[in-house]
Amino acid sequence: MARKILALHGLAQSGEYFCSKTKGLRNELEKLDYEVIYATAPNTYSPADIPDDLGDVITSDSAKNVLAWIEDDLQNSTYFLPKATLDYLHDFVIGHGPFEGVLGFSQGAGVAGYLLTDFNGLLNLTEDQQPPLKFFMVFSGFRFAPECYQEQYDKNPISIPSLHVQGELDTITEPYKVEALYNSCKPDTRTFLKHSGGHYVPNSRGFAKKVTEWLNTIN
């Protein structure tokens, strides 16, 4: 049976869209007997309700309805992870897991990084429902900025192997945001990798092999 990886898409994407955009990487992961399972964010917003600093791009395809994991708090000029997202992912893990690892892009990577501070505790999962995860991979990831989340990161440094990928031309998720999540992980478990492009998951076979080589080193 293939080992499963939970995939969390970026803002204004969907699981189906993210699946199509990561075909090259997914093909290489399948050669290692991994199956990537794509979740779709349960929250729908108007583009006007999405904060500018969450590290994604609103495209013309999402001009009317934007799928998002995170909700903006316009009144207080901040954002938060709504209960609807936690409830959805709780049910998704039970229905489609258990998972061996997590893969996230941009807003999905931010959510993945936060959850990995205490995956089962934050999603109210038992160890029978979701055994301890073995790794996570984030592309254009970031640490949640609101003050209310900082204690969670500080008291629960991420200890499972993590791969943090940043595009050298990425102007959406700036380097300091990527570094903040990277620094939320224990030094002996984290790996940093750059690619020459912008705000996307590299799909070339050459880059995908770098990811699978990393996976081989932790297994």
C-alpha positions as CSV (number, residue, x, y, z in Angstrom):
1,M,0.0,0.0,0.0
2,A,1.3,3.4,-1.0
3,R,2.4,5.8,1.8
4,K,0.2,8.9,1.8
5,I,1.1,12.6,1.8
6,L,-1.4,15.3,2.6
7,A,-1.2,18.2,0.2
8,L,-2.5,21.7,1.1
9,H,-2.8,24.2,-1.8
10,G,-2.3,27.9,-1.9
11,L,-4.8,30.7,-1.7
12,A,-7.3,30.9,-4.5
13,Q,-6.4,27.4,-5.6
14,S,-8.1,24.0,-5.0
15,G,-6.9,20.5,-4.5
16,E,-7.7,19.6,-8.1
17,Y,-5.8,22.7,-9.4
18,F,-2.8,22.0,-7.1
19,C,-2.8,18.4,-8.3
20,S,-2.4,19.6,-11.9
21,K,0.3,22.0,-11.0
22,T,2.5,19.5,-9.2
23,K,2.3,16.6,-11.7
24,G,6.1,16.4,-12.1
25,L,6.8,16.3,-8.4
26,R,3.9,13.9,-7.8
27,N,5.3,11.5,-10.5
28,E,8.7,11.3,-8.8
29,L,7.0,10.8,-5.4
30,E,5.0,8.0,-6.8
31,K,8.2,6.2,-7.8
32,L,9.0,6.1,-4.1
33,D,5.6,4.6,-3.4
34,Y,4.0,7.8,-2.1
35,E,0.5,8.8,-3.0
36,V,-0.3,12.5,-2.7
37,I,-3.8,13.3,-1.5
38,Y,-5.0,16.8,-2.2
39,A,-7.4,18.6,0.2
40,T,-9.4,21.6,-0.8
41,A,-9.9,24.6,1.6
42,P,-13.5,24.7,2.9
43,N,-13.7,28.5,3.1
44,T,-14.9,30.8,0.3
45,Y,-14.3,34.5,0.3
46,S,-14.5,37.5,-1.9
47,P,-11.1,38.7,-3.2
48,A,-11.7,41.9,-1.4
49,D,-11.8,40.0,1.9
50,I,-8.3,38.5,1.5
51,P,-5.4,40.2,3.2
52,D,-2.4,41.3,1.1
53,D,0.3,39.7,3.2
54,L,-0.7,36.0,3.2
55,G,1.7,35.1,0.5
56,D,-0.4,34.1,-2.5
57,V,-1.7,35.5,-5.8
58,I,-5.3,36.2,-6.6
59,T,-5.8,35.2,-10.3
60,S,-8.5,36.2,-12.7
61,D,-9.9,32.7,-12.4
62,S,-10.7,33.4,-8.8
63,A,-12.2,36.8,-9.3
64,K,-15.6,35.8,-7.8
65,N,-14.9,33.1,-5.3
66,V,-11.6,32.6,-3.5
67,L,-10.9,29.4,-1.6
68,A,-8.7,29.9,1.5
69,W,-7.5,28.1,4.6
70,I,-7.1,31.3,6.6
71,E,-9.7,34.0,7.3
72,D,-9.0,37.7,7.4
73,D,-10.0,39.9,10.4
74,L,-10.5,43.2,8.7
75,Q,-11.5,45.0,11.9
76,N,-8.2,44.2,13.6
77,S,-6.0,44.2,10.5
78,T,-5.0,40.6,11.1
79,Y,-5.9,37.0,10.2
80,F,-6.6,33.7,11.9
81,L,-7.1,30.0,11.2
82,P,-10.8,29.4,11.5
83,K,-12.5,26.5,13.2
84,A,-14.0,25.5,9.9
85,T,-10.5,24.7,8.5
86,L,-9.5,22.7,11.6
87,D,-12.8,20.7,11.5
88,Y,-12.4,20.1,7.8
89,L,-8.8,18.8,8.1
90,H,-9.8,16.7,11.2
91,D,-12.4,14.9,9.0
92,F,-10.2,14.8,6.0
93,V,-7.4,13.0,7.9
94,I,-9.8,10.5,9.3
95,G,-11.5,10.0,5.9
96,H,-8.4,9.9,3.7
97,G,-5.4,9.1,6.0
98,P,-3.5,8.3,7.9
99,F,-0.7,10.2,6.4
100,E,3.1,9.8,6.5
101,G,3.9,13.4,5.6
102,V,2.5,16.8,4.6
103,L,3.2,19.0,1.6
104,G,2.1,22.6,1.4
105,F,2.4,25.6,-0.9
106,S,2.2,29.2,0.2
107,Q,-0.9,29.7,2.4
108,G,-1.2,25.9,2.6
109,A,2.5,25.8,3.6
110,G,1.8,28.3,6.3
111,V,-1.1,26.2,7.6
112,A,1.0,23.1,7.5
113,G,3.9,24.7,9.4
114,Y,1.5,25.9,12.2
115,L,-0.2,22.5,12.4
116,L,3.1,20.7,12.7
117,T,3.8,22.3,16.0
118,D,1.2,19.8,17.4
119,F,-0.6,18.1,14.5
120,N,-2.8,15.7,16.5
121,G,-3.5,18.1,19.3
122,L,-4.6,21.0,17.0
123,L,-6.7,18.7,14.8
124,N,-8.1,16.7,17.8
125,L,-6.8,13.4,16.4
126,T,-5.9,10.3,18.3
127,E,-2.7,8.4,17.5
128,D,-4.8,5.6,16.2
129,Q,-6.4,8.0,13.7
130,Q,-3.1,9.6,12.8
131,P,0.2,8.1,13.9
132,P,3.1,10.6,14.3
133,L,4.0,12.2,11.0
134,K,7.5,11.6,9.6
135,F,8.2,14.7,7.6
136,F,6.8,17.8,5.9
137,M,7.7,19.8,2.8
138,V,6.8,23.4,2.3
139,F,7.2,25.6,-0.7
140,S,7.0,29.4,-0.1
141,G,6.0,28.7,3.5
142,F,5.7,31.2,6.3
143,R,5.2,31.4,10.0
144,F,1.8,32.9,11.1
145,A,2.4,36.5,12.0
146,P,-0.4,37.3,14.5
147,E,0.7,37.5,18.1
148,C,-1.8,35.0,19.3
149,Y,0.1,32.2,17.5
150,Q,3.6,32.9,18.6
151,E,3.5,31.0,21.9
152,Q,2.4,27.9,20.0
153,Y,5.5,28.0,17.8
154,D,7.9,29.1,20.6
155,K,6.8,26.3,23.0
156,N,6.5,23.6,20.4
157,P,9.5,23.8,18.0
158,I,8.8,21.5,15.0
159,S,10.9,18.4,15.5
160,I,10.2,16.2,12.5
161,P,12.3,16.4,9.3
162,S,11.3,19.4,7.2
163,L,12.2,20.7,3.8
164,H,11.7,24.5,3.1
165,V,11.8,25.5,-0.5
166,Q,12.1,29.2,-1.6
167,G,12.1,30.6,-5.1
168,E,14.9,33.1,-5.7
169,L,12.5,35.3,-7.7
170,D,9.6,34.9,-5.4
171,T,8.3,38.4,-4.5
172,I,5.1,37.1,-2.9
173,T,6.5,35.2,0.1
174,E,9.6,37.2,1.0
175,P,12.7,35.4,2.3
176,Y,12.2,36.6,5.9
177,K,8.8,34.9,6.0
178,V,10.3,31.6,4.7
179,E,13.2,31.9,7.2
180,A,10.7,32.5,10.1
181,L,9.1,29.1,9.5
182,Y,12.5,27.5,8.9
183,N,13.7,28.9,12.3
184,S,10.6,27.4,14.0
185,C,12.0,24.0,13.4
186,K,14.8,22.3,15.4
187,P,18.2,22.9,13.7
188,D,19.1,19.3,13.3
189,T,15.9,18.4,11.5
190,R,15.4,21.2,8.9
191,T,16.7,21.6,5.4
192,F,16.7,24.7,3.2
193,L,16.5,24.5,-0.6
194,K,16.3,27.2,-3.3
195,H,15.1,27.1,-6.9
196,S,15.7,29.7,-9.6
197,G,12.1,30.6,-10.2
198,G,9.3,32.5,-8.5
199,H,6.1,31.8,-6.5
200,Y,5.3,28.2,-7.4
201,V,6.2,24.6,-6.8
202,P,9.0,23.6,-9.3
203,N,7.8,20.8,-11.5
204,S,10.9,19.9,-13.4
205,R,12.2,16.4,-13.1
206,G,15.6,17.7,-12.0
207,F,14.2,19.6,-9.0
208,A,11.7,16.9,-8.1
209,K,14.7,14.5,-7.8
210,K,16.2,16.8,-5.3
211,V,13.1,16.5,-3.2
212,T,13.0,12.7,-3.5
213,E,16.7,12.6,-2.6
214,W,16.0,14.5,0.5
215,L,13.2,12.0,1.4
216,N,15.5,9.1,0.9
217,T,18.0,10.6,3.4
218,I,15.3,10.8,6.2
219,N,13.8,7.3,5.6
